[in-house]
Amino acid sequence: RIRLPLVRAGKDEHQAIGYLPDGSMIVVNKAVNKINTTQDVTVISTLETEAGLMVVAELFEQEE
């Protein structure tokens, strides 16, 4: 779980994008309505691409 500012929309209409301090981009699923806020997210997958590391996350939901 990490705290991440969501700064813009992603490629898919439901996605938001945030960046780590080192510049790594994180795509957050189902978070488009949270753009311009800071959210807790959970990383669900990573993929090494030619452009670098792609990280996919979801909004963190507290278990009750």
MDTraj code that builds the backbone (N, CA, C; nanometers):
import mdtraj as md
import numpy as np

residues = "ARG ILE ARG LEU PRO LEU VAL ARG ALA GLY LYS ASP GLU HIS GLN ALA ILE GLY TYR LEU PRO ASP GLY SER MET ILE VAL VAL ASN LYS ALA VAL ASN LYS ILE ASN THR THR GLN ASP VAL THR VAL ILE SER THR LEU GLU THR GLU ALA GLY LEU MET VAL VAL ALA GLU LEU PHE GLU GLN GLU GLU".split()
xyz = np.array([
    [0.0851, -0.1179, 0.0000],
    [0.0000, 0.0000, 0.0000],
    [0.0893, 0.1238, 0.0000],
    [0.0591, 0.2167, -0.0874],
    [0.1343, 0.3427, -0.0924],
    [0.0362, 0.4587, -0.1075],
    [0.0797, 0.5752, -0.0663],
    [0.0001, 0.6982, -0.0792],
    [0.0460, 0.7670, -0.2069],
    [-0.0476, 0.8001, -0.2947],
    [-0.0126, 0.8460, -0.4280],
    [-0.1041, 0.9593, -0.4740],
    [-0.0460, 1.0731, -0.5153],
    [-0.1286, 1.1773, -0.5771],
    [-0.1695, 1.1323, -0.7179],
    [-0.2972, 1.1425, -0.7489],
    [-0.3481, 1.1062, -0.8816],
    [-0.3611, 1.2347, -0.9620],
    [-0.2879, 1.2426, -1.0730],
    [-0.2718, 1.3715, -1.1403],
    [-0.3396, 1.3835, -1.2773],
    [-0.3735, 1.2715, -1.3402],
    [-0.4378, 1.2825, -1.4712],
    [-0.5102, 1.1532, -1.5049],
    [-0.5899, 1.1592, -1.6120],
    [-0.6636, 1.0410, -1.6579],
    [-0.5688, 0.9456, -1.7292],
    [-0.6026, 0.8175, -1.7223],
    [-0.5246, 0.7156, -1.7910],
    [-0.5759, 0.6909, -1.9311],
    [-0.5191, 0.5903, -1.9958],
    [-0.5572, 0.5545, -2.1329],
    [-0.7018, 0.5056, -2.1399],
    [-0.7397, 0.4210, -2.0447],
    [-0.8778, 0.3733, -2.0384],
    [-0.9605, 0.4709, -1.9552],
    [-1.0881, 0.4805, -1.9842],
    [-1.1718, 0.5846, -1.9232],
    [-1.1858, 0.5741, -1.7719],
    [-1.1598, 0.4582, -1.7129],
    [-1.1740, 0.4408, -1.5680],
    [-1.0429, 0.4612, -1.4918],
    [-0.9331, 0.4835, -1.5617],
    [-0.8015, 0.4878, -1.4981],
    [-0.7567, 0.6284, -1.4607],
    [-0.6772, 0.6347, -1.3534],
    [-0.6070, 0.7560, -1.3142],
    [-0.4583, 0.7245, -1.3109],
    [-0.3759, 0.8275, -1.3267],
    [-0.2308, 0.8109, -1.3284],
    [-0.1694, 0.8895, -1.2133],
    [-0.0715, 0.8269, -1.1500],
    [0.0087, 0.8934, -1.0474],
    [0.1544, 0.8595, -1.0696],
    [0.2428, 0.9366, -1.0072],
    [0.3868, 0.9162, -1.0248],
    [0.4562, 0.9045, -0.8904],
    [0.5498, 0.8106, -0.8820],
    [0.6360, 0.7992, -0.7654],
    [0.7422, 0.9092, -0.7707],
    [0.8084, 0.9371, -0.6584],
    [0.9131, 1.0410, -0.6581],
    [1.0237, 1.0167, -0.7612],
    [1.0502, 0.8902, -0.7971],
    [1.1552, 0.8608, -0.8961],
    [1.1054, 0.8750, -1.0398],
    [0.9771, 0.9138, -1.0576],
    [0.9213, 0.9325, -1.1909],
    [0.8462, 0.8126, -1.2449],
    [0.8480, 0.7010, -1.1734],
    [0.7738, 0.5827, -1.2186],
    [0.6254, 0.6124, -1.2215],
    [0.5598, 0.5703, -1.3295],
    [0.4168, 0.5929, -1.3462],
    [0.3387, 0.4745, -1.2914],
    [0.2304, 0.5054, -1.2201],
    [0.1414, 0.4018, -1.1690],
    [0.0022, 0.4268, -1.2262],
    [-0.0540, 0.3237, -1.2885],
    [-0.1899, 0.3288, -1.3419],
    [-0.2821, 0.2720, -1.2344],
    [-0.3825, 0.3502, -1.1947],
    [-0.4751, 0.3071, -1.0896],
    [-0.6119, 0.2819, -1.1531],
    [-0.6572, 0.1577, -1.1448],
    [-0.7864, 0.1188, -1.2018],
    [-0.9024, 0.1766, -1.1212],
    [-1.0105, 0.2109, -1.1901],
    [-1.1358, 0.2578, -1.1293],
    [-1.1141, 0.3770, -1.0369],
    [-1.0271, 0.4707, -1.0789],
    [-0.9940, 0.5848, -0.9930],
    [-1.0081, 0.7192, -1.0642],
    [-1.0705, 0.7202, -1.1814],
    [-1.0795, 0.8452, -1.2576],
    [-1.1499, 0.9549, -1.1772],
    [-1.2445, 0.9173, -1.0918],
    [-1.3160, 1.0172, -1.0115],
    [-1.2331, 1.0684, -0.8932],
    [-1.1115, 1.0180, -0.8758],
    [-1.0233, 1.0602, -0.7665],
    [-0.9073, 1.1471, -0.8151],
    [-0.9071, 1.1849, -0.9436],
    [-0.8001, 1.2699, -0.9978],
    [-0.7967, 1.4007, -0.9203],
    [-0.6756, 1.4507, -0.8965],
    [-0.6484, 1.5716, -0.8171],
    [-0.6666, 1.5496, -0.6676],
    [-0.6615, 1.4221, -0.6248],
    [-0.6599, 1.3897, -0.4821],
    [-0.5431, 1.2948, -0.4572],
    [-0.5107, 1.2743, -0.3305],
    [-0.4084, 1.1770, -0.2914],
    [-0.4788, 1.0591, -0.2272],
    [-0.4478, 0.9396, -0.2757],
    [-0.5168, 0.8188, -0.2317],
    [-0.4178, 0.7110, -0.1890],
    [-0.4642, 0.6213, -0.1011],
    [-0.3900, 0.4994, -0.0716],
    [-0.4238, 0.3992, -0.1808],
    [-0.3202, 0.3407, -0.2416],
    [-0.3418, 0.2419, -0.3472],
    [-0.2633, 0.1152, -0.3149],
    [-0.3085, 0.0053, -0.3712],
    [-0.2425, -0.1248, -0.3559],
    [-0.1940, -0.1699, -0.4920],
    [-0.0646, -0.1986, -0.5033],
    [-0.0081, -0.2480, -0.6290],
    [-0.0571, -0.3899, -0.6520],
    [-0.1104, -0.4142, -0.7728],
    [-0.1601, -0.5487, -0.8042],
    [-0.0743, -0.6199, -0.9070],
    [0.0031, -0.5429, -0.9877],
    [0.0926, -0.6085, -1.0831],
    [0.1984, -0.5108, -1.1330],
    [0.3070, -0.5677, -1.1804],
    [0.4136, -0.4902, -1.2442],
    [0.4530, -0.5626, -1.3721],
    [0.4990, -0.4845, -1.4696],
    [0.5391, -0.5410, -1.5968],
    [0.6563, -0.4610, -1.6515],
    [0.7655, -0.5282, -1.6837],
    [0.8812, -0.4621, -1.7427],
    [0.8554, -0.4453, -1.8929],
    [0.8601, -0.3205, -1.9408],
    [0.8390, -0.2922, -2.0823],
    [0.9625, -0.2222, -2.1379],
    [0.9655, -0.2001, -2.2684],
    [1.0766, -0.1270, -2.3290],
    [1.0883, 0.0140, -2.2722],
    [0.9750, 0.0708, -2.2344],
    [0.9731, 0.2071, -2.1803],
    [1.0075, 0.2119, -2.0316],
    [1.0164, 0.0963, -1.9669],
    [1.0463, 0.0908, -1.8237],
    [0.9439, 0.0065, -1.7510],
    [0.9382, 0.0240, -1.6214],
    [0.8499, -0.0557, -1.5375],
    [0.7085, 0.0028, -1.5404],
    [0.6109, -0.0819, -1.5717],
    [0.4712, -0.0412, -1.5676],
    [0.4100, -0.0992, -1.4412],
    [0.3472, -0.0137, -1.3612],
    [0.2881, -0.0570, -1.2351],
    [0.1374, -0.0333, -1.2421],
    [0.0597, -0.1344, -1.2044],
    [-0.0858, -0.1240, -1.2032],
    [-0.1318, -0.1404, -1.0584],
    [-0.2248, -0.0540, -1.0178],
    [-0.2734, -0.0554, -0.8804],
    [-0.4239, -0.0375, -0.8774],
    [-0.4799, -0.0595, -0.7585],
    [-0.6204, -0.0338, -0.7326],
    [-0.6310, 0.0512, -0.6075],
    [-0.7411, 0.1222, -0.5925],
    [-0.7633, 0.1986, -0.4707],
    [-0.7633, 0.1031, -0.3522],
    [-0.6988, 0.1439, -0.2435],
    [-0.6945, 0.0619, -0.1224],
    [-0.8304, 0.0677, -0.0545],
    [-0.8835, -0.0471, -0.0210],
    [-1.0097, -0.0529, 0.0515],
    [-0.9858, -0.1239, 0.1829],
    [-1.0183, -0.0550, 0.2905],
    [-1.0012, -0.1112, 0.4247],
    [-1.0969, -0.2277, 0.4443],
    [-1.0452, -0.3387, 0.4910],
    [-1.1316, -0.4522, 0.5207],
    [-1.2010, -0.4279, 0.6530],
    [-1.3277, -0.4618, 0.6578],
    [-1.4047, -0.4371, 0.7809],
    [-1.4227, -0.5625, 0.8610],
])
top = md.Topology()
chain = top.add_chain()
for i, resn in enumerate(residues, 1):
    res = top.add_residue(resn, chain, resSeq=i)
    for name in ("N", "CA", "C"):
        top.add_atom(name, md.element.get_by_symbol(name[0]), res)
traj = md.Trajectory(xyz[None], top)
